[in-house]
């Protein structure tokens, strides 16, 4: 069988060079496409008399199978624009769970699910998974080649399901787990969205007043004598003069601060700083803390219920909590448990987990069923997150409106005071 040397671009934009046997150039291109590779050059290798390989003179790919630079660019642009959403992975999991539980063979299940997918990127990924499974790979190993779409938690549970022969049941639990996580995340975002919109509207209204309205009164106030104006009015005029004269500096400084903050947040120290700050926020700190606990307990319960051992389960769970403070505590706990310690003891020593979590996990370890206690904890803290969100949205909205009213009230009083004083002087 002829051997070909090829250069290609992957779905993520990475360039690769390799050699592979195929019946023809067209056959090789078809194989590469299934894997999500887009060949830019294919050369046939010849075997010399001494057994070494040499490359035959380069020839262009057949016109029917060639991929021009412009076509490749458009393909990559499409892949960049249309990403795989968590909801699409959730739909894929639900479909697979239904088919596998109906005793349909795995490859056939992948084939049927593939026909239900509309996202071209996810289609290519499933085609690659199907190809790998057909050629002897386990489903878990095939999924692990796509870490951006299928997390360590996902792969670990699939691996446990394949090993125990309950793949369909595990996929059903995975789909349910993903749905609950997504719903909770959406609720947190929705709850925070309303106060943030109120704050943005408040800042915008105040900015309009300071930049456009107050300066119109300034000329009138100057005729009254700047030194004779009330203190509140003088402060307001000074702020308005600064914002109207140096608005570009304020705007630029804000943008630069945001960009620098985002870059700092990507560093180890920055991530730790912001995650610690989130937990210390007076109103939202409880939400972030309980949200991390929900993710930890639900992930651990799901993994342990499906046969994953404690330490590997911890190593997966620490990457799902979404907060470095909790993640570092779980990393340390995992290391100590390997040395003979218990989970409850290590969580208690970390100082970041509530007593209720520690005590219930301790009871679960003593009874030999920690997954049950972790499941109850995840349900409890799930409810707590929702209750906290209701309290936050119920109190923060009026608080933002109150602050906005006080600021706008100050601006109104500061502008009206000189007029009242002038009227009283004329009347006197």
Buried (B, 14 or more C-beta within 10 A) or exposed (E): EBBBBBBBBBBEEEEEEEEBEBEBBBBBBEBBBBBBBBBBEBBBBEEEEEEEEEEEEEEEBEEEBBBEEEEBEEBBEEBEEEEBEBEBBBBBBBBBBBBBBEEBEBBEBBBBBBEEBEBEBBBBBBBBBBBBBEEEBBBBBBBBBBEEBBBBBBBBBBBBBBBEEBBBBBBBBBBBBBBBBBEBBEBBEEBBEBBEEBBEEBEEBBBEBBEEEBBEBBEEBEEBEEEEBBEBBBEBBEBBBEBBEEEEEEEEEEEEEEEEEEEEBEEEEBBBBBBEEBBEEEEBBBBBBBBBBBBBBBBBBBBBBBBBEBEBBBBBBBBBBBBBBBBBBBBBBBEBBEEEBBBBBBBBBBEBBBEEBBEBBBBBBEEEBBBBBBBBBBBBBBEBBBEBBEBBBEEBBEEBEEEBEEBBEBBEBBBEBBBEBBEEEEEE
